[in-house]
Amino acid sequence: MISILITSGSRYPISRPKIKAKVTQMIEDSGLQDVEVSILIAGERKLRQLNQQYRQLDQATEVLAFPLEEPRDAEGILRLGDIVISYPQAQEIAREENKLVDEVINELVEHGLKHLLGFNHDNSLKFKVPTSKIF
């Protein structure tokens, strides 16, 4: 079972089916089962606040990922963590790259989910080998 919890402000029109399809595909490709992930689509103020609180960076960002320290619960469900995406930043990227906002949101979901699955990136943003032991 794959459980995907999506929260979004009503002013942010998102395609929940596209987000769920992207997350489901990535989790199935990873071979994991009984997984839960939470996704929040928010504004720049929220992303700036979270970035300041958890990364000591006083600026907005496109996506943040918060993996859980103890991911498996007593029922055996792997609770990967939370992905927070800035809708305004996704709009800006979509304009700059001549893409649909939904396409950019899915790219940001993929980026955040890779972090939750244990991948890290260096300064060039190339993903390296997994560092997590959740597999």
Residue pairs with C-beta under 8 A, 6 or more apart in sequence:
1 33
1 34
1 35
1 77
2 23
2 24
2 27
2 28
2 35
2 36
3 35
3 36
3 37
3 77
4 19
4 20
4 23
4 24
4 36
4 37
4 39
5 36
5 37
5 38
5 39
6 14
6 16
6 19
6 20
6 38
6 39
6 40
6 41
7 38
7 39
7 40
7 41
8 14
8 40
8 41
8 42
8 87
9 41
9 42
9 43
9 87
12 41
12 87
14 41
14 87
14 102
14 105
15 102
15 105
18 102
18 105
18 106
19 39
19 105
19 106
19 109
22 106
22 109
22 110
23 37
23 39
23 109
23 113
26 110
26 113
26 114
26 117
27 35
27 37
27 113
30 117
30 135
31 135
32 78
32 117
32 134
32 135
33 78
34 76
34 77
34 78
35 77
35 78
35 79
35 80
36 77
36 78
36 79
36 80
37 79
37 80
37 81
37 82
37 83
37 113
37 116
38 81
38 82
38 83
39 82
39 83
39 84
39 85
39 109
39 112
40 46
40 82
40 83
40 84
40 85
41 85
41 87
41 105
42 84
42 85
42 86
42 87
43 86
43 87
43 88
44 60
44 86
44 88
44 89
45 60
46 84
46 86
47 60
47 61
47 62
47 64
47 84
47 86
47 89
48 58
48 59
48 60
48 61
50 64
50 84
51 57
51 58
51 59
51 60
51 61
51 64
52 58
54 64
54 66
55 64
60 86
60 88
60 89
61 86
61 89
62 85
62 86
62 89
62 90
62 93
62 108
63 83
63 84
63 85
63 86
63 108
63 109
63 111
63 112
64 83
64 84
64 112
65 81
65 82
65 83
65 84
65 111
65 112
65 113
65 115
65 116
66 81
66 82
66 83
66 84
67 80
67 81
67 115
67 116
67 118
67 132
68 79
68 80
68 81
71 78
71 79
71 80
71 81
71 134
72 78
72 79
73 79
78 134
80 113
80 116
80 117
80 134
81 116
83 108
83 109
83 112
83 113
83 116
84 112
85 105
85 108
85 109
85 112
87 101
87 105
90 101
90 104
90 105
90 108
91 101
91 104
93 99
93 104
94 100
94 101
94 103
94 104
97 104
114 127
117 130
117 132
117 134
118 130
118 131
118 132
118 133
118 134
118 135
119 127
119 128
119 129
119 130
119 131
120 127
120 128
120 131
121 127
121 128
122 128
